[in-house]
Amino acid sequence: MFGIVRPCAHRLGEQGKADWMAHLCGLCLTLRRDHGQFARIVTNYDGLLISVLTEAQTGQVSGGRRTAGPCALRGMRTASVAQGDGARLAAAVSLVLAAAKVRDHVADRDGLLARRPVAAAARRAAAGWGRAGEHGGAAVGFDTAVLLDAVDRQPGLEALAGPGTPVLRVTEPTETATAAAFAHTALLAGRPGNAGPLAEAGRLFGRLAHLLDAVEDRRADALSGAWNPLTATGTPLAEARRLADDALHGIRLALREAEFRDRALVHLLLVHELRRSVDRAFGASPVCASHRPAAPQGPHGGGAGSGGSRPGPAKAGRGFWAGCGMFFASCCTCRMCCAEEYEGPWSRKKRGGCCRSCDGSCFDCCGCCEGCECCCACDGC
């Protein structure tokens, strides 16, 4: 579940969390229903924004939600999930972009994809996702050719980029693709006047996604020798941060120009949480809750006094795939954020949830609105 907008449940509040999960689960289940079980692997946090934007413009209409059956990733609970054209568009965009991402990794021979049998299987999967995304987009009137064109132009721009090349020249295809997807939500919602502002918000969101990915991967790319837009163009981190902050400001202004029936979740995700994503990428993310104080130490390093209990034998760690399964289960059931204590997915060591001391009030706990320029006229908080 890749993506740059990864909100904490405590900051969303109960209603915000329920709505966010409705769109996340709705995207996942739409992928399964329309494109098969394996397609659910492309579910991602940013793709659900398409569904969120569509519903925010129409409001919750009759038939826009349904009750889904129990799922292990939400603790075997039923839930109200989003459905309809917004979820179908989100699914189509996610499939096309995931297919492009896989093809890119195959071309770069990344990790296991350096092995021919694995690469061949990945190419077949990517081809199937690409066709499914094209058909899904056509079903809601969206031509995915704009996404494919953006993907096809990206390698050429990267090959021509060098020291002194404006980094925004490299981010342009991503900006174009996300602008088209955001703008189409206005047409699905019957609000064509929103197409312009949402295209601008989408363009700047695409810029942010590309920049933050480059910032987060910069050190790993340097070690592996992989191409990175910031390194290739000689763009310093300070300039990348300035561009990111400008994009955040532009998104706020664009969203103010659009008309919504209910902008609360859009505001939380694309204003507050997006800023946190930027802060996190540049190493300035605020802490949600204070760390638990360390236990007092005795003269020999154990618990103070003679009453300290000895820890039991350490559990054997999980294998890679079992750990991956436990990671997604812990993440999607919010144990990593909200539990007093949870077990590390791979190491099985005990860890404290990052929001375990939070009282559930997102603004009091996390300071979400502190220093925010837009909150004087905010109707999302």
Phi, psi and omega in degrees: 000072182285162180152159181264341180261099184236085188283154173272139183300326182292329179283331180286331188080170186298312182292317179298319178297316181298318180292318180298314178296326178299320180282323177296310180293325178297319177297313181300313183287330175293319176300317180294314184293316187270335190228003176101160185302317184295334182296341182296343181295340181270005175305132182213155186293328181281327180299326182293344178299329178298315178294319179299314181297320180297311181292327179297329180277327182268338193078173180281100182271164177300129181086358180281345177229153173218162178269119179267154180288177181300145178222139181298328183284351170237038174068032179057038177251151171284167180200153172278124184235153180284146174214175179107195188295324179298314178294324180290321176294317178301319179295316181297314180297317181298319180295313182296315182288325176294320178299318179295321180295318179295315179300323179295317179294323177296315180298325180276355181056047182283132172053232182296340182288355173287343179273132187301314181298320179292317180297321180295318178295321179294321178296320178295318179297316180298320179296319178295319178295320180299315178295318180296319178296320178298315180293320179295320177295317180299327181295336179246018175078019182250124180273109182287358179301328180295326177289315181295322178297319179297317180297318182292328181281339186300312181300322180296318179295321180293322181295328181274346184285143177205184179306128181097345176291130177301129183296335179292342174291329180279328182278352187302316180299320178297318179299317181297317182295312183289328176299316181296318181293316179297317183296325183292337177297328179294323179289320177297325183276357182073028178234072183299335178295342179276349187300318181296305179300321181287329174297319178295317178298319179294321179300315181288328175295318176299320176300314179298315181302317181291315181295315183292324175299319180294319180295314183291331183264000190302311182291317179296321179295323179295321180289323183270348183081012180285156181287135178226131185298325180290316179293315183297322182267357181069029181277119180288159180299325180298320179289321177298321179293321179297316179296322179294317179294322176297320179295319177302315180297318180296322178296317178301314181294319180295319181293329177294331182280343181272151179260128179233149171282325179212103185264005188303307184290323177301315180296315181299317185280315188266356174246294184290307185290328178294322175297320178296325177297319178296313179300319181295317181296325181266011175076025181236028183287131178291153180273133184287322182210154182290149178288151177292133181296146180291150178290144178299144184256138175277183184294341181248016173091356179269201175293152183299140178077194182259002184270358182295138180271146178283138177292148178288172180298140182294140178284148177293141180293161178274157173289175185300308185290321177297322178295321177299316179298317180291326178300310181294323178296316180292321181291312187284341175262008174068014180295325180297327180272313199254343184287147174298322179207139176219166184264129178304134186302318182259314185282334185067015174282150180285132179226155178264137177299144188292338181249023188296335181265004184281141182272004177094354177267109193295324185279325177289322185284311191255356181061040189299322186265357185297124178075010183276126184295333193270350193284351176293335179237030189275129174246010179263344184273000000 
